[in-house]
Amino acid sequence: MNNTMINIEESKIEYLNIEILKNEINNIKENPLQRNSNFQLEYNVKMAHFYNLEKKLIRVIIDVDIIALNGDDRLSAGAKFEIDNYFHYSDLKKFAHPEKDRVLIELRFVEIVKGLAYSTARGIIHSKLAGTFLENTILPVKMSTDV
């Protein structure tokens, strides 16, 4: 891959669309958890990115599982979200590098877009959890390289 640093103009990154594909909040039916109950949470976050050079589009899909724990025991309560994010960047091709049978996008650019998508997902999930037993839940701050 080319080691030349190409300037990323963040102001040219256009957030085209956000779609919530999955929005599930599950509590224990027989003995529901209450707000401010004594339980811990485990967060599992996965991201995948795709791009279309011809259309200058970047897609980032974020999967989030929030699992309620009692000590080391997983409870059948928590939440699942899948959020689809679409971005447009007019100069996307300058970050594309052919490599064998595929084209790779510079990691610096991908990390910026993934960071925008994760930050937005944190806000969406926080608002969706309002009024539930998970209402004080805020996804941890993470660098997009950690997800």
C-alpha positions as CSV (number, residue, x, y, z in Angstrom):
1,M,0.0,0.0,0.0
2,N,1.2,3.5,-0.7
3,N,2.7,5.2,2.3
4,T,2.0,8.8,1.1
5,M,-0.2,10.6,3.5
6,I,-3.3,11.9,1.7
7,N,-5.2,14.7,3.4
8,I,-8.7,13.7,4.6
9,E,-11.1,16.6,4.5
10,E,-13.6,15.6,7.2
11,S,-16.0,18.4,6.2
12,K,-16.5,16.5,2.8
13,I,-17.7,13.4,4.6
14,E,-21.5,13.4,4.1
15,Y,-23.7,11.3,6.4
16,L,-26.4,10.1,3.9
17,N,-28.5,7.8,5.9
18,I,-28.9,5.9,9.2
19,E,-31.2,2.9,9.4
20,I,-31.9,1.0,12.6
21,L,-32.2,-2.6,11.4
22,K,-32.6,-4.2,14.8
23,N,-33.8,-2.7,18.1
24,E,-34.6,-5.3,20.7
25,I,-34.8,-4.8,24.4
26,N,-35.5,-7.9,26.5
27,N,-36.1,-8.3,30.2
28,I,-36.7,-11.3,32.4
29,K,-40.4,-12.1,32.2
30,E,-40.8,-13.9,35.5
31,N,-38.8,-11.4,37.6
32,P,-38.0,-8.3,35.5
33,L,-34.9,-6.2,36.3
34,Q,-35.7,-2.7,37.5
35,R,-34.0,0.5,36.8
36,N,-31.1,1.0,39.3
37,S,-31.1,-2.7,40.2
38,N,-27.9,-4.3,41.2
39,F,-26.7,-5.8,37.9
40,Q,-23.7,-5.3,35.7
41,L,-23.5,-5.0,31.9
42,E,-21.3,-6.5,29.3
43,Y,-21.0,-4.8,25.9
44,N,-20.2,-6.6,22.6
45,V,-19.6,-4.3,19.7
46,K,-18.8,-5.4,16.1
47,M,-18.4,-3.2,13.1
48,A,-18.1,-4.0,9.4
49,H,-17.5,-1.6,6.5
50,F,-18.1,-1.8,2.8
51,Y,-17.6,0.7,0.0
52,N,-18.6,1.4,-3.6
53,L,-15.9,3.4,-5.4
54,E,-18.1,4.2,-8.4
55,K,-20.9,5.7,-6.2
56,K,-18.3,7.1,-3.7
57,L,-20.2,5.4,-0.9
58,I,-19.1,3.9,2.4
59,R,-21.3,1.7,4.5
60,V,-20.7,0.9,8.2
61,I,-22.8,-1.7,10.0
62,I,-22.7,-1.7,13.8
63,D,-23.9,-4.6,15.9
64,V,-24.2,-4.0,19.6
65,D,-25.2,-6.6,22.2
66,I,-25.8,-5.4,25.8
67,I,-26.0,-8.3,28.2
68,A,-27.1,-8.0,31.8
69,L,-25.0,-9.9,34.3
70,N,-25.4,-11.0,37.9
71,G,-21.8,-11.6,38.9
72,D,-20.4,-14.0,36.3
73,D,-23.9,-15.3,35.3
74,R,-25.5,-14.0,32.1
75,L,-29.1,-13.1,32.5
76,S,-31.8,-13.4,29.8
77,A,-32.0,-9.6,29.8
78,G,-30.4,-7.0,27.7
79,A,-30.6,-5.3,24.3
80,K,-29.5,-5.9,20.7
81,F,-29.1,-3.2,18.1
82,E,-27.9,-3.3,14.4
83,I,-27.4,0.1,12.9
84,D,-26.6,0.7,9.2
85,N,-24.8,4.0,8.3
86,Y,-24.2,5.4,4.8
87,F,-21.6,8.0,4.0
88,H,-20.6,9.8,0.7
89,Y,-17.1,11.1,0.1
90,S,-16.5,12.7,-3.3
91,D,-12.8,11.9,-3.3
92,L,-13.1,8.3,-2.1
93,K,-11.0,6.9,-5.0
94,K,-7.9,8.7,-3.7
95,F,-7.9,6.4,-0.6
96,A,-8.3,3.3,-2.7
97,H,-5.3,1.0,-3.3
98,P,-5.5,-2.1,-5.6
99,E,-3.9,-5.1,-3.9
100,K,-3.9,-8.5,-5.7
101,D,-7.6,-9.3,-6.4
102,R,-9.2,-6.6,-4.3
103,V,-9.1,-2.9,-3.5
104,L,-8.3,-1.7,0.0
105,I,-9.3,1.7,1.5
106,E,-6.7,3.5,3.6
107,L,-7.2,2.6,7.2
108,R,-7.0,6.2,8.4
109,F,-10.0,7.1,6.3
110,V,-12.0,4.0,7.4
111,E,-11.3,4.7,11.1
112,I,-12.7,8.2,10.8
113,V,-15.9,7.0,9.2
114,K,-16.2,4.1,11.7
115,G,-15.7,6.6,14.5
116,L,-18.5,8.8,13.2
117,A,-20.8,5.8,12.9
118,Y,-20.0,4.5,16.5
119,S,-20.4,7.9,18.0
120,T,-23.8,8.3,16.4
121,A,-24.8,4.8,17.4
122,R,-24.0,5.6,21.0
123,G,-26.5,8.5,21.0
124,I,-29.2,6.5,19.2
125,I,-28.9,3.5,21.6
126,H,-28.9,5.8,24.6
127,S,-32.2,7.4,23.4
128,K,-33.8,4.0,22.6
129,L,-33.0,2.7,26.1
130,A,-34.7,5.7,27.8
131,G,-37.6,4.6,30.0
132,T,-36.4,1.0,30.3
133,F,-34.4,-0.9,32.9
134,L,-31.3,0.0,30.9
135,E,-32.0,3.7,30.7
136,N,-28.8,4.8,32.3
137,T,-26.7,2.7,29.9
138,I,-24.2,4.6,27.8
139,L,-22.0,2.6,25.5
140,P,-18.3,3.0,26.5
141,V,-16.2,5.4,24.5
142,K,-14.0,3.4,22.2
143,M,-11.5,4.1,19.5
144,S,-12.7,2.7,16.2
145,T,-9.5,0.7,16.1
146,D,-10.7,-1.2,19.2
147,V,-13.9,-2.4,17.7
